Amino acid sequence: MYQALYRKWRPRTFEDVVGQEPITTTLKNEIRQGRPAHAYLLMGSRGTGKTTCAKLIAKAVNCLSPRDGSPCGECEICRGIDNGSVVDVVEIDAASNNGVDSIRDLREEANFLPNVTKYRVYIIDEAHMLSIGAVNALLKIMEEPPEHVIFILATTEVNKIPATIQSRCQRFDFKRIGSDVIAARLSYIAGEEGIAMEPEAAALIARLADGGMRDALSLLDLCRAHSGEVTVQAVSEAAGLIGQDYLFDLADAVAAGDLSRLMDLIARVGGQSVEYDRLCAQMVTHFRNLLMVTASKNPGELIVCLPETLERYRAQAGSFSAARLVYAIRTLQEVQNAMTRTASRRTELEIGAMKLCDPRLNQSPEALLERLDRLEARLNAALAEGIPAAPAKKPRPAPEPQAPAREEAPPPAAAPAPREDPAAGAVPFPQWEEVLERLGKLNPAVKGVLAGSRAYTASGRVLIASENPVFLEMMRSNEYTRDSIKKAIAQVTGARYGIGPYSGPARKEEAPKASPVDEVLRKAREAGVPVDIG
């Protein structure tokens, strides 16, 4: 009978447990010194090694030939615990045995000495599922346990474990395992199993596992069944990463505020056997990924996707502000909550779609921020076009008596001002970073060209200093580029500026420093010491 990889490669010793070295080192030291705790609380996300370590503790404290605190895995006690024939080690699933009667039976049994082992070990998995009565029944025996009893509680939700139980346990927090650690372990197992796997495929599986080794091995099993060779394409198909182009279409419709198109897309996707609650969850994930692209310098570490999909995220993120992405996520999460209380899931999603296209339908703080962001951009653009706000009316002053007119000599004609250099008196433009951010929404390509640029203001113009030669060519030949930059400046400053390249003084290069030998020769000559360098 075939055995799943996660069962076949379950660690047999503490040394085999990867990614949890601080915990395994402590456990080995305690057991090697003969001082195990009477109760352990192992908490962490799924697949990080909690149950595995619980069984290793049970074997290590009872092993007939322990090796540096780890079980040997070969004696009759270790083999009996593995195959379940040793009755002194009891594993209880609290999800199905959470009643007070089960814990009372455990208390009565715990008073008896073990049959063949040194310690009677009780492993309570999913301990947060215990009822209040069961917790109270367990509390007494954990407070004053027999010397031959060890309790090991494992849970994924430690916040549901009462503080009275936690205070009587030695607690270990199992962290999510790093992607590089999981990828290295997958490569080793694939080599031992004779599975052909690309390094990039191992890295993708590790990221999909989200810190869980068991999930990674299960996905490797699935990919091997899906395709003989485990490639990035095989992993993508097995994990369902491809075939979701409709999410980008939905986001485009939201960005354009096209409600009619958004409704048509929802109806089309729903007709392809995609449940509306699942579609809503996928949209939440999609907008979250767009937010990560906007907010993070290394979004590839935070988004599980193919490289080409990441580039699509980068391109689409330029159509949204951070406030609008947060608003979209919050709105869709409200739709998810509403779906749990009604049978009309499609209707709830369609109402959410209307809110996404028109924030005026939502009075949440995120919706108000999105509306303010749009209003600010429109107001600044209007001010830049020369449409000032209406001045407040002032009371008309009383007429003053007029003095008799007196003839004055005309002022002398002013001499024509000399033609100034456009870059003369240029000062740094402090809002340039904001302009670039706004430009990313209007014209992402120009923003990319202007990466690392600086800007100055002089004589009503914004002068742009960029070392990218493509920028100068775009300025000369592309009117859309110039209009995009002017529009971005107007939306940020509320004023209309001309633009142009910065032609200020170049940075002075440092004079080459004299070598130490030349310096010594110079000082010798000054001192009158004859020097012969022939």
C-alpha positions in Angstrom: 0.0 0.0 0.0 1.3 3.4 -1.0 2.3 5.7 1.9 2.0 9.4 1.6 5.2 11.4 1.6 4.4 13.4 4.7 3.8 10.1 6.6 6.8 8.3 5.1 9.2 11.2 5.9 7.9 12.1 9.3 11.0 12.8 11.5 12.2 9.9 13.6 14.5 11.9 15.8 14.7 15.5 17.0 17.6 16.1 14.5 15.2 15.4 11.6 12.8 18.2 12.6 13.7 21.2 10.4 13.0 24.8 11.1 12.4 24.4 14.8 15.9 24.1 16.2 15.5 26.2 19.3 12.6 24.0 20.4 14.2 20.6 19.6 17.5 21.7 21.3 15.7 22.5 24.6 13.7 19.3 24.5 16.8 17.2 23.9 18.6 18.8 26.8 15.7 18.3 29.2 15.3 14.6 28.3 19.1 14.0 28.3 19.3 15.4 31.8 16.4 13.3 33.0 14.2 16.4 33.8 11.2 16.4 31.4 8.3 18.7 32.3 5.1 17.2 33.6 3.1 19.1 30.9 3.9 20.7 27.6 1.9 23.1 25.4 2.9 23.0 21.8 1.3 25.8 19.7 1.7 27.0 16.1 0.1 26.8 12.6 -0.6 23.5 10.9 2.2 21.4 9.6 5.0 22.9 11.6 5.9 19.9 13.7 3.7 20.0 16.8 2.3 16.4 16.7 5.6 15.1 15.5 7.5 16.6 18.4 4.8 15.3 20.8 5.4 11.7 19.6 9.2 12.2 19.8 8.9 13.4 23.4 6.8 10.3 24.2 9.4 8.0 22.6 12.4 9.8 24.0 11.3 9.7 27.7 10.6 6.0 27.4 13.3 4.9 24.9 15.5 2.0 26.1 18.6 3.3 24.3 18.3 7.0 23.9 20.9 8.9 21.8 21.8 12.3 23.1 18.2 13.0 24.1 16.6 11.6 21.0 14.9 8.2 20.7 16.8 5.4 19.0 13.8 4.4 16.9 14.8 0.8 17.0 14.0 -0.6 20.5 10.6 -2.3 21.1 9.3 0.8 22.9 10.0 3.1 20.0 8.6 0.6 17.5 5.5 0.0 19.7 4.7 3.7 19.9 5.1 4.1 16.2 2.7 1.2 15.4 0.3 2.0 18.3 0.8 -1.2 20.3 2.1 0.5 23.4 -1.0 1.4 25.5 0.9 3.7 27.8 1.1 6.4 25.2 -2.4 7.7 24.4 -3.3 10.1 21.6 -6.6 11.9 22.1 -8.3 14.0 19.4 -10.0 16.7 21.3 -12.1 17.7 18.3 -14.1 14.5 18.6 -13.4 13.6 22.3 -14.0 16.9 24.0 -16.5 16.0 26.6 -16.0 15.9 30.3 -16.6 12.1 30.5 -13.5 11.5 28.3 -11.3 13.6 30.6 -12.7 11.9 33.7 -11.8 8.5 32.2 -8.3 9.9 31.5 -8.0 11.0 35.2 -8.9 7.6 36.6 -6.6 5.8 34.2 -3.7 8.2 34.9 -3.5 7.1 38.5 -2.3 3.6 37.5 1.3 2.9 36.9 2.3 2.3 33.2 2.4 -1.2 31.9 5.7 -1.4 30.0 7.1 2.2 29.9 8.6 4.6 32.4 6.0 7.3 31.8 2.4 7.3 30.8 2.1 10.0 28.1 -1.2 11.7 27.1 -1.1 13.6 23.8 -4.2 15.8 23.4 -4.4 17.2 19.9 -6.5 20.2 19.0 -6.7 21.0 22.8 -8.5 24.3 22.1 -11.6 22.2 21.3 -12.0 20.9 24.8 -15.3 21.9 26.5 -15.4 24.0 29.6 -16.2 21.0 31.7 -13.4 19.0 30.2 -10.9 21.8 30.9 -12.0 22.0 34.5 -11.7 18.2 34.9 -8.2 18.3 33.3 -7.1 21.2 35.4 -7.0 19.3 38.7 -4.8 16.5 37.6 -2.5 18.9 35.8 -2.1 20.8 39.0 -1.0 17.8 41.0 0.0 15.1 38.4 1.4 11.7 39.3 5.1 11.4 38.8 4.7 8.8 36.1 2.4 11.0 33.9 3.3 13.6 31.2 0.7 15.6 29.4 1.3 17.1 25.9 -1.2 19.5 24.5 -1.1 20.6 20.9 -3.1 23.5 19.4 -3.3 25.9 16.6 -5.3 28.5 18.6 -3.5 29.1 21.9 -5.8 32.1 22.6 -8.6 29.6 23.3 -6.6 27.7 25.9 -7.5 29.0 29.4 -4.7 30.8 31.2 -5.0 28.3 34.1 -4.0 25.5 31.7 -1.2 27.5 30.1 0.4 28.4 33.4 0.7 24.8 34.3 2.5 23.9 31.0 5.9 24.5 29.5 5.0 26.3 26.3 6.7 26.1 23.0 5.7 28.3 20.0 6.3 26.6 16.7 7.2 29.2 14.0 6.3 29.0 10.4 9.2 27.3 8.6 11.2 29.4 6.2 10.7 28.9 2.4 14.3 28.3 1.9 14.4 25.5 4.6 11.3 23.9 3.1 12.7 24.0 -0.5 16.0 22.4 0.7 14.1 19.6 2.5 11.9 19.0 -0.6 14.9 18.8 -2.8 16.5 16.2 -0.5 13.3 14.1 -0.3 12.8 14.3 -4.1 16.4 13.0 -4.6 15.8 10.1 -2.2 12.5 9.2 -3.9 13.9 9.6 -7.4 11.6 12.5 -8.3 12.8 14.8 -11.0 12.1 18.3 -9.7 13.3 21.7 -10.8 14.8 24.0 -8.1 12.3 26.7 -9.1 9.5 24.2 -8.6 10.7 23.4 -5.1 10.9 27.1 -4.3 7.3 27.7 -5.6 6.0 24.7 -3.6 7.7 26.1 -0.5 6.0 29.5 -0.9 2.6 27.9 -1.5 3.0 25.8 1.7 3.1 29.1 3.7 5.5 27.7 6.4 4.0 24.2 6.7 6.2 21.2 5.9 3.3 18.8 5.8 1.4 21.0 3.2 4.6 21.1 1.2 5.0 17.4 1.1 1.3 16.9 0.3 1.7 19.3 -2.7 4.8 17.5 -3.8 2.8 14.2 -3.8 0.1 15.9 -5.9 2.5 17.4 -8.4 4.2 14.0 -8.9 0.8 12.4 -9.6 -0.1 15.2 -11.9 3.1 15.1 -14.0 6.1 12.8 -14.1 8.5 15.7 -13.7 7.8 18.4 -11.2 8.2 21.6 -13.0 7.0 25.2 -12.3 4.2 24.6 -14.9 3.2 21.3 -13.2 3.1 23.0 -9.8 1.1 25.9 -11.2 -1.5 23.6 -12.7 -1.8 21.3 -9.7 -2.1 24.3 -7.3 -4.6 26.1 -9.5 -2.4 29.2 -10.0 -3.2 29.5 -13.7 -6.6 30.0 -15.4 -7.5 33.0 -13.2 -7.2 35.8 -15.8 -10.7 36.8 -15.0 -9.5 38.3 -11.7 -7.4 40.9 -13.6 -10.4 41.6 -15.8 -12.6 42.2 -12.7 -10.0 44.5 -11.2 -9.7 46.5 -14.5 -13.5 47.0 -14.5 -13.3 48.2 -10.8 -10.4 50.6 -11.7 -12.5 52.1 -14.6 -15.6 52.3 -12.5 -17.4 50.3 -15.2 -20.3 48.7 -13.3 -22.0 47.2 -16.4 -18.8 45.3 -17.4 -18.2 44.2 -13.8 -21.7 42.7 -13.5 -21.2 40.9 -16.9 -17.9 39.4 -15.7 -19.4 38.3 -12.4 -22.3 36.6 -14.3 -19.9 34.9 -16.7 -17.6 33.6 -14.0 -20.5 32.4 -12.0 -21.7 30.5 -15.0 -18.4 28.6 -15.2 -19.1 26.7 -11.9 -17.2 29.2 -9.7 -19.1 29.7 -6.5 -19.7 33.3 -5.6 -18.2 33.0 -2.1 -15.1 31.5 -3.6 -15.0 34.3 -6.2 -15.3 36.9 -3.5 -12.4 35.3 -1.6 -10.3 35.3 -4.7 -11.0 39.0 -5.3 -9.9 39.8 -1.8 -6.6 37.9 -2.4 -6.2 39.7 -5.7 -6.6 43.2 -4.3 -4.4 42.2 -1.4 -1.6 41.3 -3.9 -2.1 44.6 -5.6 -1.7 46.3 -2.3 1.5 44.4 -1.6 2.9 45.6 -4.9 2.1 49.2 -4.0 3.4 49.1 -0.5 6.4 46.7 -0.5 9.8 47.0 -2.2 10.0 43.2 -2.6 6.5 42.0 -3.4 7.8 38.8 -4.8 8.5 37.6 -1.2 4.9 38.3 -0.2 2.9 37.1 -3.2 2.7 33.5 -4.3 2.5 33.6 -8.1 4.5 33.1 -11.3 7.0 35.7 -12.4 4.9 36.8 -15.3 1.9 37.1 -13.1 3.9 39.4 -10.8 4.6 41.7 -13.7 0.9 41.9 -14.4 0.3 42.8 -10.8 2.9 45.6 -11.1 1.2 47.0 -14.2 -2.3 46.9 -12.8 -1.3 48.3 -9.4 -0.6 51.7 -11.1 -4.4 52.1 -11.7 -5.2 52.1 -8.0 -4.2 54.2 -5.0 -3.4 52.5 -1.7 -6.6 54.0 -0.2 -8.7 52.5 -2.9 -7.2 49.1 -2.6 -7.8 49.1 1.2 -11.4 50.2 0.5 -11.9 47.3 -2.0 -10.6 44.7 0.4 -12.8 46.0 3.3 -15.8 46.1 1.1 -15.3 42.5 -0.2 -14.7 41.3 3.4 -18.0 42.8 4.4 -19.6 40.9 1.4 -18.0 37.7 2.7 -19.5 38.2 6.1 -22.9 38.9 4.6 -22.8 35.8 2.5 -22.7 33.6 5.6 -26.1 35.0 6.7 -28.0 34.7 3.4 -28.7 32.3 0.6 -28.5 35.0 -2.0 -24.8 35.1 -2.4 -24.8 36.4 -5.9 -26.9 39.4 -4.8 -24.5 40.2 -2.0 -21.6 40.1 -4.4 -23.4 42.3 -6.9 -24.1 44.9 -4.1 -20.5 44.8 -3.3 -19.6 45.4 -6.9 -21.8 48.5 -6.9 -19.9 49.8 -3.9 -16.5 49.1 -5.5 -17.5 51.2 -8.6 -19.1 54.0 -6.6 -17.6 54.7 -3.1 -20.5 57.1 -2.5 -22.6 54.1 -1.7 -20.4 53.2 1.3 -19.9 55.4 4.4 -17.0 53.4 5.8 -13.7 55.3 6.7 -12.0 53.6 3.8 -14.6 54.8 1.4 -14.4 58.3 2.7 -10.6 58.3 2.3 -11.0 57.1 -1.3 -13.5 59.9 -2.1 -11.2 62.5 -0.5 -8.3 61.2 -2.5 -10.2 61.6 -5.7 -11.6 65.0 -4.7 -8.1 66.3 -3.8 -6.8 65.3 -7.2 -9.7 67.0 -9.0 -9.4 70.2 -6.9 -5.7 70.6 -7.6 -6.2 70.0 -11.3 -9.0 72.6 -11.4 -6.8 75.1 -9.5 -4.0 74.5 -12.0 -6.3 75.3 -14.9 -6.8 78.7 -13.4 -10.2 78.2 -11.8 -9.8 79.9 -8.4 -12.2 79.4 -5.5 -14.9 82.1 -5.1 -13.6 84.9 -2.8 -15.6 85.7 0.3 -17.7 88.8 0.0 -16.4 91.8 1.9 -18.5 94.8 3.1 -18.2 97.8 0.8 -16.1 100.5 2.4 -17.5 104.0 2.8 -16.5 106.4 0.1 -13.6 108.6 1.0 -13.3 112.3 0.0 -11.2 112.6 -3.1 -8.2 114.9 -3.2 -7.7 117.1 -6.2 -5.8 115.3 -8.9 -2.2 116.2 -9.2 -0.2 115.7 -12.3 2.9 113.5 -11.9 5.7 113.1 -14.2 5.7 109.8 -16.1 8.1 107.2 -14.8 11.2 106.6 -16.8 11.1 103.8 -19.2 12.6 100.6 -17.7 15.6 99.1 -19.4 15.0 95.7 -21.0 15.9 92.9 -18.6 18.7 90.7 -19.6 17.8 87.2 -20.8 18.3 84.8 -17.9 19.4 81.2 -17.8 16.2 79.1 -17.2 18.2 77.1 -14.6 19.5 80.2 -12.8 18.3 80.4 -9.2 16.8 76.9 -9.4 15.8 75.4 -6.0 14.8 71.8 -5.2 11.2 70.9 -5.8 10.1 69.4 -2.5 6.9 67.6 -3.8 8.7 65.7 -6.6 8.2 62.3 -4.9 4.4 62.9 -4.6 4.4 63.9 -8.2 6.1 60.6 -9.2 3.6 58.7 -7.1 0.7 60.4 -8.9 2.4 60.0 -12.2 2.4 56.2 -11.6 -1.4 56.3 -11.8 -1.5 58.4 -14.9 1.4 57.0 -16.9 3.3 54.2 -15.2 5.8 54.0 -18.1 7.0 57.6 -17.6 7.3 57.0 -13.8 9.6 54.0 -14.5 11.8 56.2 -16.8 12.0 58.9 -14.1 13.1 56.5 -11.3 15.9 58.1 -9.3 15.3 61.6 -10.9 15.3 65.0 -9.1 13.4 68.2 -9.9 14.0 71.9 -9.3 11.8 75.0 -9.7 12.8 78.2 -11.4 10.8 81.0 -13.1 7.5 79.1 -12.9 8.9 75.9 -14.4 9.7 72.5 -13.0 13.1 71.4 -14.3 13.7 67.6 -14.2 17.2 66.2 -13.8 17.3 62.6 -15.0 20.3 60.6 -16.2 18.1 58.3 -18.3 18.6 59.3 -22.0 15.2 57.8 -22.8 13.5 60.6 -20.8 15.0 63.4 -23.0 13.8 61.6 -26.1 10.3 61.1 -24.7 10.2 64.8 -23.7 11.1 65.9 -27.2 9.0 63.5 -29.3 6.0 62.5 -27.1 3.4 65.1 -26.3 1.5 62.6 -24.1 4.5 62.3 -21.9 4.7 66.0 -21.3 0.9 66.3 -20.7 1.1 63.4 -18.1 3.9 65.1 -16.2 2.1 68.5 -16.2 -1.1 66.9 -15.1 0.6 65.0 -12.2 2.3 68.3 -11.0 -1.1 70.1 -11.2 -2.9 67.4 -9.2 -0.3 67.6 -6.4 0.4 71.3 -6.2 -2.8 72.9 -7.5 -0.7 75.1 -9.7 0.2 75.0 -13.4 3.9 74.8 -14.2 5.8 74.5 -17.4 8.4 71.7 -17.6 11.7 71.1 -19.1 15.0 69.3 -18.5 17.4 70.6 -15.9 20.6 72.0 -17.4 22.3 73.3 -14.2 26.0 73.0 -13.4 27.4 69.5 -13.5 28.8 67.9 -10.4 32.4 68.7 -9.9 34.7 65.7 -10.0 37.2 65.3 -7.2 40.8 65.9 -8.1 42.9 62.7 -8.1 44.8 62.4 -4.8 48.6 62.2 -4.9 50.1 58.8 -4.2 51.9 58.4 -0.8 55.3 58.1 -2.7 54.9 61.4 -4.4 54.0 63.0 -1.1 57.2 61.8 0.5 59.3 63.0 -2.4 57.7 66.4 -2.3 58.4 66.8 1.5 62.0 65.7 1.0 62.6 68.3 -1.7 61.1 71.0 0.5 63.5 70.0 3.3 66.6 70.2 0.9 67.3 66.5 0.9 68.8 65.4 -2.4 66.6 62.7 -4.0 67.7 60.4 -6.8 64.9 58.5 -8.4 66.9 57.3 -11.3 
